[in-house]
């Protein structure tokens, strides 16, 4: 049984991420991951969907996924997750495609 199920106006996950990229600005990456980062806990299903997208979408969406503590920084947890499960790297505290 899944605890949460995300459905957004019948958009595909790709459309959801593309809309986010279009509507939000890129943020500087947070230096460290939060101890209670929801990207790999509460939002794991969304993180998994993002890891299945094209590398450019992963990179650009991760740059816009804001930290739940520091909203003017992008989430280090999703960047770290995608560097393991997806197709991005984190070099010199910058998100880039592999």
Sine and cosine of phi, psi and omega as CSV:
sin_phi,cos_phi,sin_psi,cos_psi,sin_omega,cos_omega
0.00,0.00,0.72,-0.69,0.06,-1.00
-1.00,0.02,0.66,-0.75,0.02,-1.00
-0.96,0.27,-0.68,0.74,-0.01,-1.00
-0.81,-0.59,0.46,-0.89,0.11,-0.99
-0.68,-0.74,0.84,-0.54,-0.06,-1.00
-0.99,-0.14,0.85,-0.52,0.12,-0.99
-0.75,-0.66,0.82,-0.57,-0.05,-1.00
-0.83,-0.56,0.98,-0.21,0.09,-1.00
0.69,0.73,0.62,0.78,0.00,-1.00
0.82,0.57,0.40,0.92,0.10,-0.99
-0.97,0.23,0.50,-0.87,0.16,-0.99
-0.97,0.26,0.34,-0.94,0.07,-1.00
-0.82,0.57,-0.65,0.76,0.01,-1.00
-0.87,0.50,-0.70,0.72,0.02,-1.00
-0.89,0.45,-0.62,0.78,0.02,-1.00
-0.89,0.46,-0.73,0.69,0.00,-1.00
-0.92,0.39,-0.64,0.77,0.02,-1.00
-0.89,0.45,-0.64,0.77,0.03,-1.00
-0.91,0.43,-0.67,0.74,0.04,-1.00
-0.88,0.48,-0.68,0.73,0.01,-1.00
-0.88,0.48,-0.68,0.73,-0.04,-1.00
-0.93,0.38,-0.61,0.79,-0.15,-0.99
-1.00,-0.03,-0.30,0.95,-0.10,-1.00
-0.86,-0.52,0.45,-0.89,-0.02,-1.00
-1.00,0.00,0.43,-0.90,0.06,-1.00
-0.94,0.35,0.63,-0.78,-0.02,-1.00
-0.88,-0.47,0.46,-0.89,0.10,-1.00
-0.92,0.38,0.56,-0.83,-0.06,-1.00
-0.96,0.27,0.70,-0.71,0.09,-1.00
-0.91,0.42,0.61,-0.79,-0.07,-1.00
-0.92,0.39,-0.70,0.71,-0.03,-1.00
-0.84,-0.54,0.43,-0.90,0.08,-1.00
-0.98,0.21,0.61,-0.79,0.08,-1.00
-0.95,0.32,0.56,-0.83,0.01,-1.00
-0.87,0.49,-0.58,0.82,-0.05,-1.00
-0.94,-0.33,0.59,0.81,-0.07,-1.00
-0.82,0.57,0.85,-0.53,0.00,-1.00
-0.97,0.24,-0.18,0.98,-0.03,-1.00
-0.87,0.49,-0.53,0.85,-0.01,-1.00
-0.91,-0.41,0.34,0.94,0.03,-1.00
-0.74,-0.67,-1.00,-0.05,-0.06,-1.00
-0.87,0.49,-0.58,0.81,-0.04,-1.00
-0.96,-0.27,0.40,0.92,-0.06,-1.00
-0.84,0.54,-0.65,0.76,-0.01,-1.00
-0.88,0.47,-0.62,0.78,0.04,-1.00
-0.94,0.34,-0.66,0.75,0.04,-1.00
-0.87,0.50,-0.67,0.74,0.04,-1.00
-0.89,0.46,-0.68,0.74,0.04,-1.00
-0.88,0.47,-0.67,0.75,0.01,-1.00
-0.90,0.44,-0.60,0.80,-0.01,-1.00
-0.91,0.41,-0.28,0.96,0.01,-1.00
-1.00,-0.03,-0.13,0.99,-0.04,-1.00
-0.99,0.14,0.14,-0.99,0.04,-1.00
-0.88,0.47,0.49,-0.87,-0.05,-1.00
-0.80,0.60,-0.66,0.76,0.00,-1.00
-0.90,0.43,-0.63,0.78,0.03,-1.00
-0.92,0.39,-0.68,0.73,0.04,-1.00
-0.84,0.54,-0.75,0.66,-0.06,-1.00
-0.89,0.46,-0.77,0.64,-0.06,-1.00
-0.94,0.35,-0.61,0.79,0.05,-1.00
-0.92,0.39,-0.65,0.76,0.01,-1.00
-0.89,0.45,-0.56,0.83,0.02,-1.00
-0.93,0.36,-0.31,0.95,-0.04,-1.00
-0.95,-0.30,-0.12,0.99,-0.01,-1.00
-0.98,0.18,0.98,-0.19,-0.13,-0.99
-0.98,0.21,0.48,-0.88,0.02,-1.00
-0.94,0.34,0.66,-0.75,-0.02,-1.00
-0.94,0.34,-0.29,0.96,0.08,-1.00
-0.99,-0.16,-0.64,0.77,-0.09,-1.00
-0.86,-0.51,1.00,0.09,-0.17,-0.99
-0.92,0.39,-0.21,0.98,0.06,-1.00
-0.99,-0.10,0.22,0.98,0.07,-1.00
-0.80,-0.59,0.47,-0.88,0.07,-1.00
-0.99,0.13,0.45,-0.89,-0.12,-0.99
-0.93,0.37,0.85,-0.52,0.04,-1.00
-0.95,0.31,-0.50,0.86,-0.01,-1.00
-0.88,0.47,-0.70,0.71,0.01,-1.00
-0.94,0.34,-0.58,0.81,0.04,-1.00
-0.89,0.45,-0.71,0.71,0.02,-1.00
-0.91,0.42,-0.66,0.75,0.01,-1.00
-0.87,0.49,-0.73,0.68,-0.03,-1.00
-0.94,0.34,-0.41,0.91,0.06,-1.00
-0.96,0.29,-0.34,0.94,0.06,-1.00
-0.99,-0.13,-0.76,0.65,-0.10,-0.99
-1.00,-0.09,-0.36,0.93,-0.09,-1.00
-0.92,-0.38,-0.59,-0.80,-0.14,-0.99
-0.80,-0.61,0.57,0.82,0.07,-1.00
-0.84,-0.54,0.30,-0.95,0.11,-0.99
-0.82,-0.57,0.39,-0.92,0.13,-0.99
-0.89,-0.47,0.92,-0.39,0.00,-1.00
-0.78,-0.63,0.75,-0.66,-0.02,-1.00
0.78,0.63,0.66,0.75,0.01,-1.00
0.86,0.52,0.51,0.86,0.06,-1.00
-0.82,-0.57,0.63,-0.77,0.07,-1.00
-1.00,0.07,0.76,-0.64,0.05,-1.00
-0.54,-0.84,0.40,-0.92,0.04,-1.00
-0.97,0.25,0.45,-0.89,0.00,-1.00
-0.96,0.28,0.00,0.00,0.00,0.00
